[in-house]
């Protein structure tokens, strides 16, 4: 099966998506305007064991939501300062009290709606314009078990010149876009626009179904 070729319109759309990765839409949850999901904030949520970024499937609690909003509502430097000065617990308690007041004032408050808003913030913050298809060039390659966030940071800082501040504050979608473009340039992956990938999968499934029907007919007409 031939691989679909991007049209000029598709290329323009992908280029726009790459630029948009640097400017994700703003999200406000429980009155807090969240800063862009970044590699730094993602890693802090991992450190805090927030369910929204857990590698295992588990349900998020109200405490997960409040912690995640607090982390994503401030710069990484400010959050780390609270931790190093041992003021985090005190500030979280103060913030929790003000949050409860806000919840009591909000008519028809729906916690599940807030969960949905934050889940969407996480999902949108990790989107890239393509599907990354792995190109395995060496069967003897030694693959480590490093978490993907660590691997991305190593490449961004070591090979693309990202600074500590950029790692902490630049949108994760931009970080992933730069990372995968670099990996494509290195010949490690092939990046395919989502629409072309969906077309390829659809054609592959149609061809597989046709082969199954043909095989079934041949088996039915084959003499015993």
Secondary structure as UniProt FT lines:
FT   HELIX           8..20
FT   TURN            21..22
FT   STRAND          27..29
FT   TURN            30..31
FT   STRAND          32..34
FT   HELIX           39..47
FT   TURN            48..49
FT   HELIX           51..53
FT   HELIX           62..72
FT   HELIX           76..84
FT   TURN            85..86
FT   HELIX           88..105
FT   TURN            107..108
FT   HELIX           111..125
FT   STRAND          130..134
FT   TURN            139..140
FT   HELIX           148..159
FT   HELIX           164..169
FT   HELIX           172..185
FT   TURN            186..187
FT   STRAND          189..193
FT   HELIX           194..221
//
